[in-house]
Amino acid sequence: MIPAEAGPVAAGRLQLAPVYAAGFVTAFGAHAVAANLGRYALGGHDSLWELGLLLGIYDAAEVVLKPVFGALADRKGARPVMAGGLAVFAAASAAFVAGGDPHLLGAARFVQGAAAAAFSPAASAAVAAFGGKKRTGRLFGGYGGAKGAGYLLGPVAGGALVAAGGYPLLFGVLAAVALIAAAAVAALVPRVAVGARQRSGVADLARHLAGADFLRPVLLLAAATAALSAGVGFLPVLGARDQLGPLATGALVSLLAAVAAVLQPWAGRRLDAGRLHPAAGAAALALCAAGFLAAIAAPGAAGIAVGAILVGIGVAVATPLGFTLLAAAAPPGRLGRTMGAAEVGRELGDAGGPVLVGAFGLVSLTAGLGALAVALLACAGLLAPRNHQTGPDPPGDPR
């Protein structure tokens, strides 16, 4: 259940907007830089090893630090952790611009990742606390939609900024966006205590993190994130294999991201109304698997478009459902820790999906995407309602 101290907090659209903005910043900032690191590699830093480190250092910082900052949000509250993380993100971006040294990019990426590790789980915990028992799905749908907009706009806007003014312009814009979001969080977001001030309960938390109520929604989120990251990374490769140009493949990837972003609020509203079947999580992953199978079975733009839409729908349903189940089952006083640990699962899925496709892709791209589809179907089987007996009240349950 939602912690008792979080329930009475009421937040309207004006108060929620900065929290959604924090989600947008983490997605936009990460993808605007990552999607354009190839330009850096071609600009005299042509080591693929260096490029790989620059791509991975952001996520590595998040994986290590998200549980730490989730625990801090429990102790200090979500608002200061969100505002502080956004301020550090802005400072790291501005420092790269002021330094004027391309070799500082790795350090800037690491600090940005550490900052995102602070404000991302704090924002998720705040959304859960604001949602209470009646609006959690809707608010997580809106939060996921904001992050989806960042995923969609980041590569395009980042490329335009790098083309116009190089990396200093890109990082300058990131600094400004993060600073505005930090100020909005500090000024508009009401104080929300997502955790109780208690010294005991660590053993209870450990048992919770090892239990089905936590592991099932984390598996759902990790698998959906794996599908999203693999789709964004490999559907363009599939398009190139089918002789599609870069504009067409970019549009198909944008279609996947747009469907996922637009439909998450809709899925969240249906979740709150109790209109999602208990098997919705398993069905969402099955849809993602069907999308990859459709993309490899029907060559050309039509097959890839159908695949992108199916994957986007699956991600849109799975994401608010997974977070809502996590919030419903979080131990009292441990909402930040729960969200921080769950975010680690998502990051592992984010990395694991492309790695799985790449490993089987040594045989062929069809084998790689087929292996991912099989893995998604296996996860769907594990999440099917017949495989568990207990758990939190289903979303929409009037109790």
C-alpha positions in Angstrom: 0.0 0.0 0.0 1.0 3.6 -0.3 2.7 5.0 2.8 0.2 6.6 5.1 2.1 9.9 5.2 2.0 10.2 1.4 -1.7 9.7 0.9 -3.1 13.1 2.0 -0.8 15.0 -0.4 -2.8 16.6 -3.2 -1.1 17.7 -6.4 -2.8 19.4 -9.3 -1.5 19.8 -12.8 0.7 22.7 -11.9 2.4 20.8 -9.1 2.8 17.6 -11.2 4.3 19.4 -14.3 7.8 19.8 -12.7 7.8 16.1 -11.7 6.9 15.1 -15.3 9.6 17.6 -16.5 12.2 15.7 -14.4 11.3 12.5 -16.3 11.6 14.4 -19.6 15.0 15.7 -18.6 16.5 12.3 -17.8 15.2 10.8 -21.1 16.0 13.8 -23.3 19.4 14.4 -21.8 20.5 10.8 -22.0 19.3 10.2 -25.6 20.2 13.6 -27.0 23.9 13.0 -26.1 24.0 9.2 -26.7 22.4 9.4 -30.2 25.1 11.8 -31.3 28.2 10.4 -29.8 29.1 9.0 -33.2 29.9 12.6 -34.3 32.4 12.7 -31.4 34.0 9.5 -32.5 34.4 10.8 -36.0 35.9 14.0 -34.7 39.3 12.7 -33.9 38.3 10.3 -31.1 37.8 7.3 -33.3 38.3 4.5 -30.8 35.2 2.3 -30.6 36.3 1.3 -27.1 36.2 5.0 -26.1 32.9 5.4 -27.7 31.5 2.4 -25.9 32.8 3.7 -22.5 31.1 7.1 -23.2 27.8 5.3 -24.0 28.0 3.0 -20.9 29.3 5.4 -18.2 25.9 7.2 -17.9 24.0 4.0 -17.4 26.7 2.6 -15.1 26.3 5.5 -12.8 22.6 5.1 -12.7 22.7 1.4 -11.9 25.0 1.9 -9.0 23.5 5.0 -7.5 19.7 4.7 -8.0 19.1 2.6 -4.9 21.3 5.0 -2.8 19.3 8.0 -3.9 16.0 6.2 -3.5 16.9 5.6 0.1 17.9 9.3 0.5 14.5 10.3 -0.9 12.9 8.1 1.9 14.8 10.0 4.5 14.8 13.6 3.1 11.7 13.6 1.0 11.3 13.5 -2.8 11.4 17.2 -3.5 14.9 18.1 -2.3 16.4 15.0 -4.0 14.7 15.8 -7.3 15.7 19.5 -7.2 19.3 18.7 -6.1 19.7 16.0 -8.8 18.5 18.4 -11.5 20.7 21.2 -10.3 23.8 18.8 -10.4 22.8 17.7 -13.9 22.7 21.4 -15.0 26.0 22.1 -13.3 27.7 19.1 -15.0 26.4 20.2 -18.4 27.5 23.8 -17.8 30.9 22.8 -16.6 31.5 20.9 -19.8 30.6 24.0 -21.8 32.9 26.2 -19.6 35.8 23.8 -19.7 35.9 23.7 -23.5 37.8 20.4 -23.5 36.3 17.5 -25.4 38.1 15.1 -23.1 35.8 16.2 -20.3 32.9 14.6 -22.0 33.4 11.3 -20.1 33.4 13.1 -16.8 30.3 15.1 -17.7 28.4 12.0 -18.8 29.3 10.3 -15.5 28.1 13.2 -13.4 25.0 13.5 -15.5 24.2 9.9 -14.9 24.8 10.2 -11.2 22.4 13.2 -11.1 19.8 11.3 -13.1 20.2 8.5 -10.5 19.0 11.0 -7.9 16.1 12.7 -9.5 14.7 9.7 -11.5 13.7 7.4 -8.6 12.7 10.4 -6.5 10.3 11.5 -9.2 8.9 8.0 -9.5 8.3 7.9 -5.7 6.7 11.3 -5.8 4.3 10.2 -8.6 3.4 7.1 -6.6 2.8 9.2 -3.4 0.7 11.8 -5.3 -1.4 9.1 -7.0 -2.6 7.5 -3.7 -5.0 4.7 -4.3 -7.0 6.2 -7.1 -4.7 8.0 -9.5 -1.4 6.0 -9.5 -1.9 4.5 -12.9 -3.0 7.7 -14.5 -0.1 9.7 -13.1 2.5 7.0 -14.0 1.0 7.0 -17.5 1.5 10.8 -17.7 5.0 10.5 -16.3 5.9 7.7 -18.8 4.5 9.8 -21.6 6.8 12.7 -20.6 9.8 10.4 -20.6 8.6 9.0 -23.9 8.6 12.5 -25.4 12.2 12.9 -24.2 13.1 9.6 -25.9 11.4 10.8 -29.1 12.8 14.3 -29.2 16.2 13.7 -27.8 18.0 12.2 -30.8 16.4 14.7 -33.3 16.9 17.8 -31.2 20.4 16.7 -30.1 21.5 16.1 -33.7 20.2 19.6 -34.7 22.0 21.3 -31.8 25.3 19.5 -32.5 25.0 20.4 -36.2 24.3 24.0 -35.3 26.8 24.6 -32.6 28.6 21.5 -31.6 28.6 19.8 -28.2 28.9 23.1 -26.3 25.5 24.2 -27.7 23.9 20.8 -26.8 25.2 20.8 -23.3 24.3 24.4 -22.8 20.7 23.7 -23.7 20.7 20.7 -21.4 22.0 22.9 -18.6 19.3 25.4 -19.2 16.5 22.8 -19.4 17.7 21.0 -16.2 18.0 24.3 -14.3 14.5 25.4 -15.2 13.2 22.0 -14.1 15.1 22.2 -10.8 13.7 25.7 -10.1 10.1 24.5 -11.0 10.4 21.5 -8.6 11.7 23.7 -5.8 9.0 26.3 -6.3 5.9 24.3 -7.2 6.1 20.7 -6.0 4.5 20.3 -2.6 6.5 18.6 0.1 5.9 14.8 0.0 7.4 12.4 2.5 7.7 9.2 0.6 9.3 7.4 3.6 8.9 7.3 7.3 11.8 8.2 9.6 12.5 4.7 11.0 15.7 2.9 11.8 14.4 -0.6 11.6 12.8 -2.5 8.8 15.9 -3.2 6.6 15.3 -7.0 6.9 11.7 -6.4 5.9 12.8 -4.4 2.9 15.2 -7.2 1.9 12.5 -9.8 2.1 10.2 -7.5 0.0 12.9 -7.1 -2.7 13.3 -10.9 -2.9 9.5 -11.5 -3.0 7.2 -12.0 -5.9 5.3 -8.7 -5.2 8.5 -6.9 -6.2 10.2 -9.2 -8.7 7.1 -9.7 -10.9 6.6 -6.0 -11.7 10.3 -5.5 -12.0 10.5 -8.3 -14.5 7.6 -6.7 -16.4 9.4 -3.3 -16.5 12.8 -4.8 -17.4 11.3 -6.9 -20.3 9.3 -4.0 -21.7 12.4 -1.7 -21.5 14.5 -4.4 -23.2 11.9 -4.5 -26.0 12.0 -0.7 -26.3 15.7 -0.3 -26.4 16.2 -3.2 -28.8 13.5 -1.9 -31.1 15.0 1.6 -31.2 18.4 0.1 -31.8 17.7 -2.7 -34.3 14.6 -1.9 -36.2 16.7 0.7 -38.2 19.2 -2.1 -39.0 16.3 -4.2 -40.2 15.1 -1.3 -42.4 18.6 -0.8 -43.8 18.7 -4.5 -44.7 15.4 -4.1 -46.5 16.9 -1.2 -48.5 15.0 1.6 -46.6 16.7 5.0 -46.4 17.7 6.7 -43.2 14.7 9.0 -43.3 12.3 6.0 -43.5 14.0 4.1 -40.7 14.1 7.1 -38.5 10.4 7.6 -39.0 9.7 4.0 -38.1 11.7 4.3 -34.8 9.9 7.6 -34.1 6.6 5.8 -34.6 7.5 3.2 -31.9 8.5 5.9 -29.4 5.4 8.0 -30.3 3.0 5.2 -29.8 4.6 4.3 -26.4 4.5 7.9 -25.3 1.0 8.7 -26.4 -0.7 5.6 -25.1 0.8 5.5 -21.6 -1.7 8.0 -20.2 -4.6 6.1 -21.8 -3.3 2.8 -20.3 -2.9 4.5 -16.9 -6.5 5.7 -16.9 -7.8 2.3 -17.8 -5.6 0.9 -15.0 -7.1 3.2 -12.4 -10.6 2.4 -13.6 -10.0 -1.4 -13.2 -10.4 -2.0 -16.9 -7.1 -3.8 -17.5 -7.4 -7.6 -17.2 -5.1 -9.2 -14.6 -3.2 -10.8 -17.5 -2.4 -7.3 -19.0 1.3 -7.5 -18.2 1.7 -10.9 -19.8 -0.3 -9.7 -22.8 1.8 -6.5 -23.1 5.0 -8.6 -23.4 3.4 -11.0 -25.9 2.5 -7.9 -28.0 6.1 -6.8 -28.0 7.2 -10.3 -29.0 4.6 -10.3 -31.8 5.9 -7.0 -33.0 9.4 -8.3 -33.5 8.1 -11.4 -35.2 6.0 -9.3 -37.5 9.0 -7.1 -38.4 11.1 -10.1 -39.4 8.3 -12.0 -41.1 7.1 -9.2 -43.4 10.0 -7.5 -45.1 9.8 -3.8 -45.9 8.4 -0.7 -44.3 4.9 -2.2 -43.7 6.2 -5.1 -41.6 8.5 -2.9 -39.6 5.7 -0.3 -39.1 3.4 -3.0 -37.7 6.1 -4.3 -35.5 6.9 -0.8 -34.2 3.2 -0.2 -33.4 2.8 -3.5 -31.5 6.0 -2.9 -29.5 4.9 0.6 -28.7 1.5 -0.6 -27.5 3.1 -3.3 -25.3 5.5 -0.9 -23.7 2.7 1.7 -23.1 0.6 -0.9 -21.2 3.5 -2.5 -19.3 5.1 0.6 -17.9 2.4 2.2 -15.9 1.1 -1.2 -14.8 4.6 -2.2 -13.5 5.1 1.0 -11.5 1.5 0.9 -10.1 2.0 -2.6 -8.8 5.4 -1.6 -7.3 3.8 1.4 -5.5 0.9 -0.8 -4.2 3.2 -3.4 -2.7 6.0 -1.1 -1.3 6.6 -1.5 2.4 5.6 1.5 4.5 8.4 4.0 4.6 10.3 2.3 1.8 8.8 3.8 -1.4 12.0 5.6 -2.5 14.1 2.5 -1.9 11.6 0.3 -3.8 11.6 2.6 -6.8 15.4 2.9 -6.8 15.8 -0.8 -6.8 13.2 -1.3 -9.5 15.0 1.3 -11.7 18.1 -0.9 -11.5 16.0 -3.7 -13.0 14.9 -1.4 -15.8 18.5 -0.4 -16.5 19.5 -4.0 -16.8 16.7 -4.6 -19.2 17.7 -1.6 -21.2 21.2 -3.0 -21.6 20.2 -6.7 -21.8 17.8 -6.4 -24.7 20.3 -5.1 -27.2 23.0 -7.5 -25.9 20.7 -10.5 -26.4 19.9 -9.4 -30.0 23.5 -8.7 -30.7 24.7 -12.1 -29.4 22.3 -14.1 -31.5 22.8 -11.5 -34.3 26.2 -13.1 -34.8 24.1 -15.8 -36.7 21.7 -13.3 -38.3 19.6 -10.3 -37.5 16.5 -12.5 -37.8 17.9 -14.9 -35.2 18.7 -12.0 -32.9 15.2 -10.5 -33.0 13.7 -14.0 -32.9 15.6 -14.8 -29.7 14.4 -11.6 -28.1 10.8 -12.5 -29.0 11.2 -15.9 -27.4 12.7 -14.3 -24.3 9.7 -11.9 -24.1 7.2 -14.7 -24.5 9.0 -16.6 -21.7 8.7 -13.6 -19.4 5.0 -13.3 -20.4 4.6 -16.9 -19.3 6.2 -16.2 -15.9 3.8 -13.2 -15.4 0.6 -15.1 -16.4 -1.9 -15.0 -13.5 -2.0 -18.8 -13.1 1.7 -18.7 -12.0 1.0 -16.8 -8.7 -1.4 -17.2 -5.9 -0.8 -14.0 -3.9 0.0 -10.4 -4.4 -1.2 -6.8 -3.9 -4.7 -5.9 -4.7 -5.2 -5.5 -8.4 -5.2 -2.0 -9.8 -8.7 -0.5 -9.7 -9.7 -2.7 -6.8 -12.1 -0.6 -4.6 -10.5 -1.9 -1.5 
